[in-house]
Amino acid sequence: MEVIEPDSRIADLMGLLNTLMHVFHDKTDLYQLEKDMEVDLDDLMPIVYTAANMGLIETDQGDIWITEKGKAFAVSGITARKTMLRAAISTMEPFVTASKMGEFELKDLMEELEKSGINKYNSPSGYHNLEVTLIEWGVYSGLVRKSEDGFRIVK
């Protein structure tokens, strides 16, 4: 099962896609991308993994390039982008498990992810990272609603 990396953010995704399209004309060496974006490789890789899992980029032997789906995402308006994002993340963890639960509190989702063998959020900052992922990706895309009682998947 594909997982949204805990340290990946939508702003990073947009920066990655726009840099690939406009600076490198769709394809470059991963280390050149790191140098141009002035970011450490350890900080770049979470968004690279997430974007690849979403089908927006591909990598092979140190090269990275934007896919047609990634180009469409990057040039879309906000409404279309949210729709595309919602479709992509609904097939990735933690949203697959969250969708099965329907309504949940953070601790319950964490327990279900652990039972399923999803350990990406198993860290000292795991609860915080999971909450940020749910809000950043889920609420932004319209897949998740947050309330005082917890979270709910929007059908």
C-alpha positions in Angstrom: 0.0 0.0 0.0 1.3 3.4 -0.9 1.7 5.9 1.9 1.8 9.7 2.0 5.2 10.4 3.6 4.8 12.1 7.0 7.2 15.0 6.0 5.6 15.8 2.6 3.6 18.9 2.1 1.4 20.2 -0.7 3.5 23.3 -1.1 6.6 21.1 -1.6 4.7 19.1 -4.2 3.8 22.2 -6.1 7.4 23.5 -5.9 8.7 20.2 -7.1 6.4 20.0 -10.1 6.9 23.6 -11.1 10.6 23.3 -10.8 10.7 20.2 -13.0 8.4 21.8 -15.6 9.8 25.3 -15.8 13.4 25.1 -14.7 14.4 21.7 -16.0 11.9 21.3 -18.9 10.4 18.1 -17.4 13.4 16.0 -16.5 16.7 16.3 -14.6 19.1 14.5 -12.4 17.9 14.2 -8.8 21.1 15.7 -7.4 20.8 18.7 -9.8 17.3 19.2 -8.6 18.5 19.1 -5.0 21.1 21.7 -5.8 18.8 24.0 -7.7 16.1 23.8 -5.0 18.7 24.4 -2.3 17.4 21.6 -0.2 19.0 18.7 1.5 18.3 15.3 -0.2 16.8 14.0 3.1 14.3 16.9 3.0 13.5 16.4 -0.7 12.9 12.7 -0.7 9.6 12.6 1.2 7.9 14.7 -1.4 9.6 12.8 -4.2 8.3 9.5 -2.8 4.8 10.9 -2.3 4.7 12.5 -5.8 5.9 9.2 -7.3 3.3 7.2 -5.4 0.6 9.6 -6.7 1.9 9.1 -10.3 2.9 12.8 -10.7 6.6 12.1 -11.2 8.8 9.1 -12.0 12.3 8.3 -11.1 14.9 5.9 -12.4 18.6 5.5 -11.8 19.0 9.0 -10.3 16.8 10.8 -12.9 13.5 12.4 -12.1 10.8 13.6 -14.5 7.3 14.9 -14.4 4.5 12.7 -15.9 1.6 13.9 -18.0 -0.6 13.5 -15.0 1.9 15.7 -13.0 1.8 18.3 -15.7 -2.0 18.3 -15.7 -2.0 18.7 -11.9 0.5 21.5 -12.0 -1.4 23.6 -14.5 -4.9 23.0 -13.2 -7.0 25.5 -11.4 -7.5 25.1 -7.7 -10.8 23.2 -8.0 -9.5 20.7 -10.5 -6.3 20.3 -8.5 -8.3 19.5 -5.3 -10.4 16.9 -7.2 -7.2 15.3 -8.6 -5.6 15.3 -5.2 -8.6 13.8 -3.6 -8.7 10.9 -6.1 -5.0 10.2 -5.6 -4.9 10.3 -1.8 -8.0 8.2 -1.4 -6.0 5.2 -2.6 -3.1 5.9 -0.2 -2.5 5.5 3.5 -3.5 6.9 5.9 -6.7 7.7 3.9 -7.6 4.1 2.9 -7.8 3.1 6.6 -9.5 6.4 7.5 -12.1 5.8 4.8 -12.8 2.3 6.2 -13.4 3.9 9.7 -15.6 6.7 8.4 -15.4 8.7 11.7 -12.4 8.5 14.0 -10.2 10.1 16.5 -6.5 10.4 15.8 -5.5 7.8 18.3 -7.9 5.2 16.9 -6.6 5.8 13.3 -3.0 5.4 14.6 -4.0 2.1 16.2 -5.6 0.8 13.0 -2.6 1.9 10.9 -0.3 0.0 13.3 -2.6 -3.1 13.1 -2.3 -3.0 9.3 1.5 -2.8 9.5 1.7 0.9 8.4 4.6 2.2 10.4 5.4 5.5 8.7 3.7 7.4 11.5 5.3 5.3 14.3 7.7 7.9 15.7 7.9 10.3 18.6 6.2 12.9 16.4 3.9 10.4 14.8 0.6 11.7 16.1 1.5 15.2 15.1 2.6 14.1 11.6 -0.6 12.1 11.2 -2.7 15.0 12.2 -0.8 17.4 9.8 -1.2 14.8 7.0 -4.9 14.5 7.6 -5.4 18.3 7.6 -2.8 19.2 4.9 -3.8 16.6 2.4 -7.3 15.4 3.5 -9.0 18.6 4.5 -7.4 20.6 1.7 -8.7 18.1 -0.9 -12.2 17.9 0.7 -11.8 14.2 1.6 -11.7 14.8 5.3 -13.5 17.1 7.7 -12.2 17.9 11.1 -14.4 18.8 14.1 -14.0 19.0 17.9 -14.9 15.3 18.1 -12.2 14.1 15.6 -12.2 13.5 11.9 -14.8 12.3 9.4 -14.4 11.1 5.8 -16.6 13.0 3.3 -18.3 10.7 0.8 
